[in-house]
Amino acid sequence: MLEQTRRAGRIATLLATALVATAAQAIDGDAERGRVKANTCLGCHAIPSYSNAYPNYHVPKVGGQNEEYLISALLAYRNGLRAHETMHNNALSLSDQDIADIAAFFSKATR
């Protein structure tokens, strides 16, 4: 029973993320605006082989990542559908346009 509940929760989360991401993809992102807006993101995501001290985890480089994936991930963090307190707090203040712009910038950035 617990496994069925978890599975249903995961499916609901995936569906909600997909719906929100589809709506946000209709907004055209501007990579130049995104470069300015992503300044805070670069503090962690642009450092080669960066790992956070506590809790200890690897911070992924997002340069060159698929734009739709970045939009989906940021929306999921903002909406609490993806669990990571720092990312949730950072994404919480982003508008759909901010997310589209940041995704456009990172998708074109070199790794």
C-alpha positions in Angstrom: 0.0 0.0 0.0 2.8 2.4 0.9 4.6 1.7 -2.4 1.3 2.4 -4.3 1.0 5.7 -2.6 4.6 6.7 -3.4 4.2 5.6 -7.0 1.0 7.7 -7.3 2.8 10.7 -5.7 5.7 10.4 -8.2 3.3 10.2 -11.1 1.4 13.2 -9.9 4.6 15.1 -9.5 5.8 14.2 -13.0 2.4 15.2 -14.5 2.4 18.5 -12.7 5.9 19.3 -13.7 5.1 18.5 -17.4 2.1 20.7 -17.4 3.9 23.7 -15.8 6.9 23.2 -18.1 4.7 23.1 -21.2 3.1 26.4 -20.2 6.5 28.1 -19.6 8.0 26.9 -22.8 5.5 29.1 -24.7 7.5 32.1 -23.4 10.6 32.9 -25.6 13.7 33.2 -23.5 16.4 35.8 -24.3 19.9 34.5 -23.7 21.4 38.0 -23.1 18.8 38.9 -20.4 19.4 35.4 -19.0 23.2 36.1 -18.8 22.4 38.9 -16.4 19.8 37.1 -14.4 22.0 34.0 -14.1 24.7 35.8 -12.2 23.7 34.2 -8.9 23.5 30.8 -10.5 27.1 31.0 -11.8 28.3 31.2 -8.2 27.8 27.4 -7.9 27.0 26.1 -11.4 30.1 27.5 -13.2 32.7 26.2 -10.8 34.4 23.1 -12.2 34.0 20.0 -10.0 32.3 22.1 -7.3 30.9 20.2 -4.3 29.0 21.8 -1.5 30.5 21.4 2.0 27.4 20.5 3.9 25.5 18.6 3.1 28.1 17.2 0.7 26.8 17.0 -2.8 28.1 17.6 -6.3 26.8 20.7 -8.0 26.2 20.0 -11.7 27.4 22.3 -14.4 24.4 23.3 -16.5 26.1 25.0 -19.4 25.0 23.4 -22.7 22.1 21.6 -21.0 18.8 21.2 -22.9 16.7 24.4 -22.6 13.4 22.6 -22.0 15.0 20.5 -19.3 16.3 23.6 -17.6 12.9 25.2 -17.7 11.3 22.1 -16.3 13.8 21.7 -13.5 13.6 25.4 -12.5 9.8 25.3 -12.5 9.9 22.1 -10.4 12.3 23.6 -7.9 10.2 26.8 -7.7 6.9 24.9 -7.2 8.4 22.5 -4.6 8.0 19.5 -6.9 11.8 18.9 -6.9 13.4 18.8 -3.4 16.4 20.9 -2.8 16.1 23.8 -0.4 18.7 26.1 -1.9 17.4 25.6 -5.4 13.8 26.1 -4.2 14.7 29.3 -2.5 16.6 30.6 -5.5 13.9 29.7 -8.0 11.0 30.9 -5.8 11.6 34.6 -6.8 11.9 33.8 -10.5 9.1 34.6 -12.9 8.3 32.4 -15.9 10.1 34.9 -18.1 13.2 34.9 -15.8 13.2 31.1 -16.0 12.9 31.1 -19.8 15.7 33.7 -20.1 18.1 31.8 -17.7 17.4 28.5 -19.6 18.1 30.2 -22.9 21.4 31.5 -21.6 22.6 28.2 -20.0 21.5 26.2 -23.0 23.8 28.2 -25.2 26.7 28.5 -22.7 29.7 26.2 -23.1 30.2 23.5 -20.6 
